[in-house]
Amino acid sequence: VFSPECLNMNLDNRAFLVMLYHLYMDREPDESGLNGWLAVLNSGGSREEVVYGFAQSREFGEIVASYGL
């Protein structure tokens, strides 16, 4: 997510979040979740903070656990 290749894509906040939903959840974003994370970013939250939030989410934890990890 923070590789030079990804950073050079210059994604806006919405596109960045859609990418995270695909990477972490393997799905399209739900409107309420997307809007919540957009509010975090648009009010000065960092992308690092949002990535951490995705990685620590219950949904992602369940996905990881389903692989026995």
PyMOL Python script that loads the backbone (N, CA, C, O; Angstrom):
from pymol import cmd

cmd.read_pdbstr("""\
ATOM      1  N   VAL A   1       0.827  -1.194   0.000  1.00  0.00           N
ATOM      2  CA  VAL A   1       0.000   0.000   0.000  1.00  0.00           C
ATOM      3  C   VAL A   1       0.870   1.256   0.000  1.00  0.00           C
ATOM      4  O   VAL A   1       0.482   2.283  -0.556  1.00  0.00           O
ATOM      5  N   PHE A   2       2.023   1.173   0.612  1.00  0.00           N
ATOM      6  CA  PHE A   2       2.894   2.347   0.670  1.00  0.00           C
ATOM      7  C   PHE A   2       4.155   2.167  -0.162  1.00  0.00           C
ATOM      8  O   PHE A   2       5.158   2.843   0.063  1.00  0.00           O
ATOM      9  N   SER A   3       4.100   1.252  -1.124  1.00  0.00           N
ATOM     10  CA  SER A   3       5.227   1.071  -2.030  1.00  0.00           C
ATOM     11  C   SER A   3       5.305   2.268  -2.979  1.00  0.00           C
ATOM     12  O   SER A   3       4.306   2.956  -3.184  1.00  0.00           O
ATOM     13  N   PRO A   4       6.470   2.520  -3.552  1.00  0.00           N
ATOM     14  CA  PRO A   4       6.565   3.612  -4.529  1.00  0.00           C
ATOM     15  C   PRO A   4       5.570   3.453  -5.673  1.00  0.00           C
ATOM     16  O   PRO A   4       4.997   4.433  -6.148  1.00  0.00           O
ATOM     17  N   GLU A   5       5.368   2.207  -6.114  1.00  0.00           N
ATOM     18  CA  GLU A   5       4.439   1.976  -7.228  1.00  0.00           C
ATOM     19  C   GLU A   5       3.017   2.414  -6.863  1.00  0.00           C
ATOM     20  O   GLU A   5       2.328   3.047  -7.663  1.00  0.00           O
ATOM     21  N   CYS A   6       2.598   2.078  -5.676  1.00  0.00           N
ATOM     22  CA  CYS A   6       1.254   2.449  -5.239  1.00  0.00           C
ATOM     23  C   CYS A   6       1.164   3.955  -4.986  1.00  0.00           C
ATOM     24  O   CYS A   6       0.188   4.593  -5.380  1.00  0.00           O
ATOM     25  N   LEU A   7       2.157   4.510  -4.344  1.00  0.00           N
ATOM     26  CA  LEU A   7       2.152   5.952  -4.076  1.00  0.00           C
ATOM     27  C   LEU A   7       2.140   6.754  -5.368  1.00  0.00           C
ATOM     28  O   LEU A   7       1.518   7.814  -5.438  1.00  0.00           O
ATOM     29  N   ASN A   8       2.822   6.256  -6.384  1.00  0.00           N
ATOM     30  CA  ASN A   8       2.870   6.957  -7.672  1.00  0.00           C
ATOM     31  C   ASN A   8       1.544   6.919  -8.420  1.00  0.00           C
ATOM     32  O   ASN A   8       1.371   7.623  -9.415  1.00  0.00           O
ATOM     33  N   MET A   9       0.611   6.102  -7.947  1.00  0.00           N
ATOM     34  CA  MET A   9      -0.715   6.075  -8.564  1.00  0.00           C
ATOM     35  C   MET A   9      -1.508   7.340  -8.225  1.00  0.00           C
ATOM     36  O   MET A   9      -2.485   7.664  -8.899  1.00  0.00           O
ATOM     37  N   ASN A  10      -1.082   8.052  -7.179  1.00  0.00           N
ATOM     38  CA  ASN A  10      -1.728   9.299  -6.754  1.00  0.00           C
ATOM     39  C   ASN A  10      -3.240   9.150  -6.591  1.00  0.00           C
ATOM     40  O   ASN A  10      -4.013   9.954  -7.112  1.00  0.00           O
ATOM     41  N   LEU A  11      -3.648   8.116  -5.866  1.00  0.00           N
ATOM     42  CA  LEU A  11      -5.069   7.858  -5.651  1.00  0.00           C
ATOM     43  C   LEU A  11      -5.674   8.916  -4.732  1.00  0.00           C
ATOM     44  O   LEU A  11      -5.054   9.317  -3.748  1.00  0.00           O
ATOM     45  N   ASP A  12      -6.873   9.360  -5.053  1.00  0.00           N
ATOM     46  CA  ASP A  12      -7.575  10.241  -4.116  1.00  0.00           C
ATOM     47  C   ASP A  12      -8.080   9.373  -2.960  1.00  0.00           C
ATOM     48  O   ASP A  12      -7.970   8.148  -3.007  1.00  0.00           O
ATOM     49  N   ASN A  13      -8.627  10.004  -1.935  1.00  0.00           N
ATOM     50  CA  ASN A  13      -9.023   9.260  -0.738  1.00  0.00           C
ATOM     51  C   ASN A  13     -10.039   8.168  -1.046  1.00  0.00           C
ATOM     52  O   ASN A  13      -9.926   7.060  -0.521  1.00  0.00           O
ATOM     53  N   ARG A  14     -11.013   8.453  -1.873  1.00  0.00           N
ATOM     54  CA  ARG A  14     -12.042   7.472  -2.198  1.00  0.00           C
ATOM     55  C   ARG A  14     -11.421   6.261  -2.914  1.00  0.00           C
ATOM     56  O   ARG A  14     -11.694   5.119  -2.544  1.00  0.00           O
ATOM     57  N   ALA A  15     -10.606   6.501  -3.913  1.00  0.00           N
ATOM     58  CA  ALA A  15      -9.974   5.402  -4.661  1.00  0.00           C
ATOM     59  C   ALA A  15      -9.044   4.604  -3.749  1.00  0.00           C
ATOM     60  O   ALA A  15      -8.964   3.381  -3.867  1.00  0.00           O
ATOM     61  N   PHE A  16      -8.343   5.284  -2.843  1.00  0.00           N
ATOM     62  CA  PHE A  16      -7.470   4.606  -1.892  1.00  0.00           C
ATOM     63  C   PHE A  16      -8.284   3.651  -1.020  1.00  0.00           C
ATOM     64  O   PHE A  16      -7.872   2.514  -0.787  1.00  0.00           O
ATOM     65  N   LEU A  17      -9.434   4.109  -0.542  1.00  0.00           N
ATOM     66  CA  LEU A  17     -10.271   3.272   0.308  1.00  0.00           C
ATOM     67  C   LEU A  17     -10.866   2.098  -0.461  1.00  0.00           C
ATOM     68  O   LEU A  17     -10.926   0.985   0.060  1.00  0.00           O
ATOM     69  N   VAL A  18     -11.301   2.333  -1.683  1.00  0.00           N
ATOM     70  CA  VAL A  18     -11.828   1.233  -2.492  1.00  0.00           C
ATOM     71  C   VAL A  18     -10.738   0.176  -2.681  1.00  0.00           C
ATOM     72  O   VAL A  18     -11.019  -1.020  -2.616  1.00  0.00           O
ATOM     73  N   MET A  19      -9.512   0.606  -2.912  1.00  0.00           N
ATOM     74  CA  MET A  19      -8.401  -0.321  -3.041  1.00  0.00           C
ATOM     75  C   MET A  19      -8.232  -1.136  -1.755  1.00  0.00           C
ATOM     76  O   MET A  19      -8.025  -2.348  -1.812  1.00  0.00           O
ATOM     77  N   LEU A  20      -8.321  -0.473  -0.597  1.00  0.00           N
ATOM     78  CA  LEU A  20      -8.178  -1.192   0.672  1.00  0.00           C
ATOM     79  C   LEU A  20      -9.284  -2.218   0.866  1.00  0.00           C
ATOM     80  O   LEU A  20      -9.028  -3.328   1.331  1.00  0.00           O
ATOM     81  N   TYR A  21     -10.502  -1.854   0.515  1.00  0.00           N
ATOM     82  CA  TYR A  21     -11.598  -2.821   0.628  1.00  0.00           C
ATOM     83  C   TYR A  21     -11.328  -4.051  -0.229  1.00  0.00           C
ATOM     84  O   TYR A  21     -11.588  -5.176   0.197  1.00  0.00           O
ATOM     85  N   HIS A  22     -10.813  -3.843  -1.426  1.00  0.00           N
ATOM     86  CA  HIS A  22     -10.497  -4.978  -2.293  1.00  0.00           C
ATOM     87  C   HIS A  22      -9.335  -5.790  -1.727  1.00  0.00           C
ATOM     88  O   HIS A  22      -9.383  -7.020  -1.737  1.00  0.00           O
ATOM     89  N   LEU A  23      -8.299  -5.126  -1.237  1.00  0.00           N
ATOM     90  CA  LEU A  23      -7.127  -5.823  -0.707  1.00  0.00           C
ATOM     91  C   LEU A  23      -7.411  -6.573   0.590  1.00  0.00           C
ATOM     92  O   LEU A  23      -7.026  -7.733   0.739  1.00  0.00           O
ATOM     93  N   TYR A  24      -8.085  -5.911   1.524  1.00  0.00           N
ATOM     94  CA  TYR A  24      -8.289  -6.490   2.843  1.00  0.00           C
ATOM     95  C   TYR A  24      -9.549  -7.328   2.955  1.00  0.00           C
ATOM     96  O   TYR A  24      -9.557  -8.341   3.654  1.00  0.00           O
ATOM     97  N   MET A  25     -10.619  -6.919   2.273  1.00  0.00           N
ATOM     98  CA  MET A  25     -11.915  -7.574   2.455  1.00  0.00           C
ATOM     99  C   MET A  25     -12.381  -8.360   1.235  1.00  0.00           C
ATOM    100  O   MET A  25     -13.351  -9.114   1.310  1.00  0.00           O
ATOM    101  N   ASP A  26     -11.686  -8.182   0.107  1.00  0.00           N
ATOM    102  CA  ASP A  26     -12.046  -8.857  -1.138  1.00  0.00           C
ATOM    103  C   ASP A  26     -13.492  -8.584  -1.535  1.00  0.00           C
ATOM    104  O   ASP A  26     -14.227  -9.484  -1.941  1.00  0.00           O
ATOM    105  N   ARG A  27     -13.881  -7.305  -1.407  1.00  0.00           N
ATOM    106  CA  ARG A  27     -15.241  -6.924  -1.762  1.00  0.00           C
ATOM    107  C   ARG A  27     -15.306  -5.431  -2.053  1.00  0.00           C
ATOM    108  O   ARG A  27     -14.372  -4.674  -1.791  1.00  0.00           O
ATOM    109  N   GLU A  28     -16.451  -5.042  -2.608  1.00  0.00           N
ATOM    110  CA  GLU A  28     -16.723  -3.625  -2.791  1.00  0.00           C
ATOM    111  C   GLU A  28     -17.015  -3.004  -1.426  1.00  0.00           C
ATOM    112  O   GLU A  28     -17.513  -3.695  -0.537  1.00  0.00           O
ATOM    113  N   PRO A  29     -16.722  -1.731  -1.241  1.00  0.00           N
ATOM    114  CA  PRO A  29     -17.027  -1.101   0.041  1.00  0.00           C
ATOM    115  C   PRO A  29     -18.525  -0.920   0.229  1.00  0.00           C
ATOM    116  O   PRO A  29     -19.264  -0.689  -0.728  1.00  0.00           O
ATOM    117  N   ASP A  30     -18.960  -1.031   1.484  1.00  0.00           N
ATOM    118  CA  ASP A  30     -20.327  -0.662   1.823  1.00  0.00           C
ATOM    119  C   ASP A  30     -20.345   0.850   2.013  1.00  0.00           C
ATOM    120  O   ASP A  30     -19.349   1.439   2.433  1.00  0.00           O
ATOM    121  N   GLU A  31     -21.458   1.468   1.709  1.00  0.00           N
ATOM    122  CA  GLU A  31     -21.545   2.930   1.709  1.00  0.00           C
ATOM    123  C   GLU A  31     -21.235   3.536   3.076  1.00  0.00           C
ATOM    124  O   GLU A  31     -20.516   4.531   3.161  1.00  0.00           O
ATOM    125  N   SER A  32     -21.768   2.949   4.141  1.00  0.00           N
ATOM    126  CA  SER A  32     -21.528   3.534   5.471  1.00  0.00           C
ATOM    127  C   SER A  32     -20.068   3.401   5.888  1.00  0.00           C
ATOM    128  O   SER A  32     -19.496   4.330   6.458  1.00  0.00           O
ATOM    129  N   GLY A  33     -19.469   2.257   5.609  1.00  0.00           N
ATOM    130  CA  GLY A  33     -18.054   2.083   5.949  1.00  0.00           C
ATOM    131  C   GLY A  33     -17.164   3.012   5.148  1.00  0.00           C
ATOM    132  O   GLY A  33     -16.247   3.628   5.690  1.00  0.00           O
ATOM    133  N   LEU A  34     -17.437   3.111   3.859  1.00  0.00           N
ATOM    134  CA  LEU A  34     -16.656   4.003   2.999  1.00  0.00           C
ATOM    135  C   LEU A  34     -16.770   5.445   3.475  1.00  0.00           C
ATOM    136  O   LEU A  34     -15.769   6.156   3.572  1.00  0.00           O
ATOM    137  N   ASN A  35     -17.991   5.871   3.772  1.00  0.00           N
ATOM    138  CA  ASN A  35     -18.182   7.247   4.235  1.00  0.00           C
ATOM    139  C   ASN A  35     -17.512   7.504   5.573  1.00  0.00           C
ATOM    140  O   ASN A  35     -16.993   8.594   5.813  1.00  0.00           O
ATOM    141  N   GLY A  36     -17.522   6.499   6.448  1.00  0.00           N
ATOM    142  CA  GLY A  36     -16.848   6.652   7.737  1.00  0.00           C
ATOM    143  C   GLY A  36     -15.355   6.835   7.587  1.00  0.00           C
ATOM    144  O   GLY A  36     -14.760   7.706   8.221  1.00  0.00           O
ATOM    145  N   TRP A  37     -14.745   6.005   6.739  1.00  0.00           N
ATOM    146  CA  TRP A  37     -13.299   6.137   6.521  1.00  0.00           C
ATOM    147  C   TRP A  37     -12.969   7.411   5.752  1.00  0.00           C
ATOM    148  O   TRP A  37     -11.931   8.026   5.994  1.00  0.00           O
ATOM    149  N   LEU A  38     -13.839   7.811   4.830  1.00  0.00           N
ATOM    150  CA  LEU A  38     -13.614   9.083   4.132  1.00  0.00           C
ATOM    151  C   LEU A  38     -13.619  10.240   5.113  1.00  0.00           C
ATOM    152  O   LEU A  38     -12.820  11.168   4.987  1.00  0.00           O
ATOM    153  N   ALA A  39     -14.511  10.190   6.085  1.00  0.00           N
ATOM    154  CA  ALA A  39     -14.566  11.243   7.105  1.00  0.00           C
ATOM    155  C   ALA A  39     -13.265  11.298   7.893  1.00  0.00           C
ATOM    156  O   ALA A  39     -12.775  12.380   8.217  1.00  0.00           O
ATOM    157  N   VAL A  40     -12.704  10.126   8.204  1.00  0.00           N
ATOM    158  CA  VAL A  40     -11.418  10.087   8.930  1.00  0.00           C
ATOM    159  C   VAL A  40     -10.341  10.780   8.101  1.00  0.00           C
ATOM    160  O   VAL A  40      -9.627  11.649   8.601  1.00  0.00           O
ATOM    161  N   LEU A  41     -10.229  10.389   6.833  1.00  0.00           N
ATOM    162  CA  LEU A  41      -9.187  10.963   5.976  1.00  0.00           C
ATOM    163  C   LEU A  41      -9.418  12.449   5.710  1.00  0.00           C
ATOM    164  O   LEU A  41      -8.481  13.245   5.750  1.00  0.00           O
ATOM    165  N   ASN A  42     -10.651  12.812   5.443  1.00  0.00           N
ATOM    166  CA  ASN A  42     -10.950  14.207   5.107  1.00  0.00           C
ATOM    167  C   ASN A  42     -10.836  15.147   6.297  1.00  0.00           C
ATOM    168  O   ASN A  42     -10.767  16.363   6.125  1.00  0.00           O
ATOM    169  N   SER A  43     -10.816  14.588   7.506  1.00  0.00           N
ATOM    170  CA  SER A  43     -10.653  15.432   8.697  1.00  0.00           C
ATOM    171  C   SER A  43      -9.217  15.415   9.211  1.00  0.00           C
ATOM    172  O   SER A  43      -8.946  15.871  10.322  1.00  0.00           O
ATOM    173  N   GLY A  44      -8.295  14.887   8.400  1.00  0.00           N
ATOM    174  CA  GLY A  44      -6.885  14.943   8.765  1.00  0.00           C
ATOM    175  C   GLY A  44      -6.282  13.643   9.231  1.00  0.00           C
ATOM    176  O   GLY A  44      -5.089  13.600   9.529  1.00  0.00           O
ATOM    177  N   GLY A  45      -7.065  12.573   9.306  1.00  0.00           N
ATOM    178  CA  GLY A  45      -6.508  11.272   9.663  1.00  0.00           C
ATOM    179  C   GLY A  45      -5.533  10.809   8.592  1.00  0.00           C
ATOM    180  O   GLY A  45      -5.659  11.179   7.425  1.00  0.00           O
ATOM    181  N   SER A  46      -4.575  10.012   8.987  1.00  0.00           N
ATOM    182  CA  SER A  46      -3.557   9.561   8.031  1.00  0.00           C
ATOM    183  C   SER A  46      -3.981   8.264   7.353  1.00  0.00           C
ATOM    184  O   SER A  46      -4.802   7.511   7.877  1.00  0.00           O
ATOM    185  N   ARG A  47      -3.418   8.025   6.203  1.00  0.00           N
ATOM    186  CA  ARG A  47      -3.657   6.769   5.500  1.00  0.00           C
ATOM    187  C   ARG A  47      -3.097   5.601   6.304  1.00  0.00           C
ATOM    188  O   ARG A  47      -3.652   4.503   6.274  1.00  0.00           O
ATOM    189  N   GLU A  48      -2.014   5.829   7.012  1.00  0.00           N
ATOM    190  CA  GLU A  48      -1.447   4.781   7.864  1.00  0.00           C
ATOM    191  C   GLU A  48      -2.454   4.370   8.936  1.00  0.00           C
ATOM    192  O   GLU A  48      -2.620   3.185   9.224  1.00  0.00           O
ATOM    193  N   GLU A  49      -3.122   5.363   9.521  1.00  0.00           N
ATOM    194  CA  GLU A  49      -4.141   5.100  10.540  1.00  0.00           C
ATOM    195  C   GLU A  49      -5.280   4.256   9.953  1.00  0.00           C
ATOM    196  O   GLU A  49      -5.769   3.332  10.605  1.00  0.00           O
ATOM    197  N   VAL A  50      -5.691   4.568   8.750  1.00  0.00           N
ATOM    198  CA  VAL A  50      -6.782   3.839   8.110  1.00  0.00           C
ATOM    199  C   VAL A  50      -6.354   2.410   7.787  1.00  0.00           C
ATOM    200  O   VAL A  50      -7.117   1.472   8.022  1.00  0.00           O
ATOM    201  N   VAL A  51      -5.152   2.231   7.254  1.00  0.00           N
ATOM    202  CA  VAL A  51      -4.658   0.882   6.965  1.00  0.00           C
ATOM    203  C   VAL A  51      -4.617   0.060   8.253  1.00  0.00           C
ATOM    204  O   VAL A  51      -5.007  -1.108   8.255  1.00  0.00           O
ATOM    205  N   TYR A  52      -4.154   0.656   9.332  1.00  0.00           N
ATOM    206  CA  TYR A  52      -4.126  -0.036  10.617  1.00  0.00           C
ATOM    207  C   TYR A  52      -5.539  -0.430  11.030  1.00  0.00           C
ATOM    208  O   TYR A  52      -5.756  -1.531  11.534  1.00  0.00           O
ATOM    209  N   GLY A  53      -6.496   0.461  10.818  1.00  0.00           N
ATOM    210  CA  GLY A  53      -7.887   0.163  11.138  1.00  0.00           C
ATOM    211  C   GLY A  53      -8.415  -1.022  10.354  1.00  0.00           C
ATOM    212  O   GLY A  53      -9.105  -1.876  10.910  1.00  0.00           O
ATOM    213  N   PHE A  54      -8.100  -1.084   9.071  1.00  0.00           N
ATOM    214  CA  PHE A  54      -8.517  -2.225   8.258  1.00  0.00           C
ATOM    215  C   PHE A  54      -7.863  -3.498   8.779  1.00  0.00           C
ATOM    216  O   PHE A  54      -8.534  -4.517   8.939  1.00  0.00           O
ATOM    217  N   ALA A  55      -6.576  -3.450   9.042  1.00  0.00           N
ATOM    218  CA  ALA A  55      -5.835  -4.633   9.482  1.00  0.00           C
ATOM    219  C   ALA A  55      -6.317  -5.141  10.835  1.00  0.00           C
ATOM    220  O   ALA A  55      -6.220  -6.335  11.119  1.00  0.00           O
ATOM    221  N   GLN A  56      -6.834  -4.247  11.670  1.00  0.00           N
ATOM    222  CA  GLN A  56      -7.302  -4.621  13.001  1.00  0.00           C
ATOM    223  C   GLN A  56      -8.804  -4.891  13.050  1.00  0.00           C
ATOM    224  O   GLN A  56      -9.346  -5.178  14.118  1.00  0.00           O
ATOM    225  N   SER A  57      -9.469  -4.803  11.922  1.00  0.00           N
ATOM    226  CA  SER A  57     -10.927  -4.965  11.913  1.00  0.00           C
ATOM    227  C   SER A  57     -11.326  -6.415  12.175  1.00  0.00           C
ATOM    228  O   SER A  57     -10.578  -7.348  11.879  1.00  0.00           O
ATOM    229  N   ARG A  58     -12.499  -6.576  12.725  1.00  0.00           N
ATOM    230  CA  ARG A  58     -13.047  -7.901  12.986  1.00  0.00           C
ATOM    231  C   ARG A  58     -13.208  -8.675  11.673  1.00  0.00           C
ATOM    232  O   ARG A  58     -12.887  -9.861  11.603  1.00  0.00           O
ATOM    233  N   GLU A  59     -13.707  -7.995  10.635  1.00  0.00           N
ATOM    234  CA  GLU A  59     -13.919  -8.661   9.345  1.00  0.00           C
ATOM    235  C   GLU A  59     -12.616  -9.229   8.789  1.00  0.00           C
ATOM    236  O   GLU A  59     -12.578 -10.378   8.350  1.00  0.00           O
ATOM    237  N   PHE A  60     -11.554  -8.434   8.807  1.00  0.00           N
ATOM    238  CA  PHE A  60     -10.281  -8.929   8.299  1.00  0.00           C
ATOM    239  C   PHE A  60      -9.751 -10.046   9.186  1.00  0.00           C
ATOM    240  O   PHE A  60      -9.187 -11.018   8.683  1.00  0.00           O
ATOM    241  N   GLY A  61      -9.922  -9.921  10.493  1.00  0.00           N
ATOM    242  CA  GLY A  61      -9.505 -10.980  11.421  1.00  0.00           C
ATOM    243  C   GLY A  61     -10.197 -12.296  11.114  1.00  0.00           C
ATOM    244  O   GLY A  61      -9.584 -13.360  11.189  1.00  0.00           O
ATOM    245  N   GLU A  62     -11.476 -12.221  10.768  1.00  0.00           N
ATOM    246  CA  GLU A  62     -12.220 -13.438  10.424  1.00  0.00           C
ATOM    247  C   GLU A  62     -11.712 -14.043   9.109  1.00  0.00           C
ATOM    248  O   GLU A  62     -11.651 -15.263   8.964  1.00  0.00           O
ATOM    249  N   ILE A  63     -11.354 -13.189   8.166  1.00  0.00           N
ATOM    250  CA  ILE A  63     -10.800 -13.676   6.897  1.00  0.00           C
ATOM    251  C   ILE A  63      -9.479 -14.391   7.156  1.00  0.00           C
ATOM    252  O   ILE A  63      -9.250 -15.489   6.649  1.00  0.00           O
ATOM    253  N   VAL A  64      -8.621 -13.772   7.939  1.00  0.00           N
ATOM    254  CA  VAL A  64      -7.324 -14.378   8.278  1.00  0.00           C
ATOM    255  C   VAL A  64      -7.538 -15.710   8.993  1.00  0.00           C
ATOM    256  O   VAL A  64      -6.887 -16.705   8.675  1.00  0.00           O
ATOM    257  N   ALA A  65      -8.449 -15.720   9.953  1.00  0.00           N
ATOM    258  CA  ALA A  65      -8.711 -16.953  10.718  1.00  0.00           C
ATOM    259  C   ALA A  65      -9.252 -18.061   9.821  1.00  0.00           C
ATOM    260  O   ALA A  65      -8.984 -19.238  10.058  1.00  0.00           O
ATOM    261  N   SER A  66     -10.010 -17.691   8.796  1.00  0.00           N
ATOM    262  CA  SER A  66     -10.566 -18.717   7.894  1.00  0.00           C
ATOM    263  C   SER A  66      -9.475 -19.454   7.126  1.00  0.00           C
ATOM    264  O   SER A  66      -9.707 -20.550   6.615  1.00  0.00           O
ATOM    265  N   TYR A  67      -8.296 -18.862   7.044  1.00  0.00           N
ATOM    266  CA  TYR A  67      -7.152 -19.502   6.405  1.00  0.00           C
ATOM    267  C   TYR A  67      -6.271 -20.237   7.417  1.00  0.00           C
ATOM    268  O   TYR A  67      -5.224 -20.784   7.068  1.00  0.00           O
ATOM    269  N   GLY A  68      -6.710 -20.237   8.662  1.00  0.00           N
ATOM    270  CA  GLY A  68      -5.967 -20.930   9.703  1.00  0.00           C
ATOM    271  C   GLY A  68      -4.741 -20.172  10.172  1.00  0.00           C
ATOM    272  O   GLY A  68      -3.815 -20.763  10.729  1.00  0.00           O
ATOM    273  N   LEU A  69      -4.730 -18.876   9.953  1.00  0.00           N
ATOM    274  CA  LEU A  69      -3.576 -18.058  10.355  1.00  0.00           C
ATOM    275  C   LEU A  69      -3.841 -17.306  11.631  1.00  0.00           C
ATOM    276  O   LEU A  69      -2.974 -16.573  12.107  1.00  0.00           O
TER     277      LEU A  69
END
""", "prot")
cmd.dss("prot")
cmd.show_as("cartoon", "prot")
cmd.util.cbc("prot")
cmd.orient("prot")
